[in-house]
């Protein structure tokens, strides 16, 4: 039988929100430092939490991010508290999360398909890739895809790969050109003021110790392999898997320097109802070899609107009306969500 998609442990749909303000300043020095006028109008995000959310303790080291935008770039800044600053990978497109790293995930149109992943370590080595579908649906990842024109920098408050140093943090700046990001966006364009993109951030953190004056990953004596890494994120996932784009945060774009963060639109809650149905359909198919059009059998409760479900032997299509009643919102068996 086909393996079922795991359902995240989310009691209430409440991804994080962030207001990304437009900047009128030029970034004159790209050096990884965030203590300069360019970043002053950008608010700090909430501190990162464990990827599983409240099910796990809060991270021991603070991580937080800032964002800005203008006509040319989407700007990211991140600050990572760290008394053990190390990195080993120097070749672009290396599997960066084998080091401690900082990661950005972006789904411009929020359909959970065709989204971007970016990773970097304290050596400013980067890995950028495009996911056609989440790994739970077979991917694939397009490792040869690049964010053309991307620029990044790292600032070390301490000394890299020197355990004896007074290490305090490392911070990063990342500039992503709209010309690259708009490829998977609505109408193949940058966002307009008032619109949002789905975004999340992750920090991979390995346990290390010092041997012969160098940081090395701690080994589990029972397995002979490094202990599993910690995953700290901005918007919690309820599962140890970043590739559930439906759980990423909402980044709203604005021209207003003093505006507040908008609420998540009701249609997004309706999409979440459909995604819960998608998880249950996957489980049902794994058990029965077919999809169901019986909402009671799928045990999807407390939906804002009752879904309509169509099935064939290998597919399903479910939909609910949009909040304004003018159209419908759809989901199919591979988890893609859309509205005509």
Secondary structure, DSSP 8 states (H G I E B T S, - for coil): ----------SS----EEEEEE--S-----SS---SGGGTTS------EETTGGGS---SS-EEEEEEE-SSEEEEEEEEE-SS------STTS-GGGSSEEEEEEETTSSSSSEEEEEE-TT--EEEEEESS-GGGT--EETT---TT-EEEEEEES-TT-TTS---EEEEEEEEEHHHHGGGSGGGS---TT-EEEEEEEEEE--EEEETTEEEE-EETTTTEE---EEEESS--SSS-S--GGGSEEEEEES-TT-------HHHHHHHHHHHHHHHHHHHHHHHSS----HHHHT--S-SS--EEEE-SS-EEEEEE-TTSSSEEEEETT--EEE-
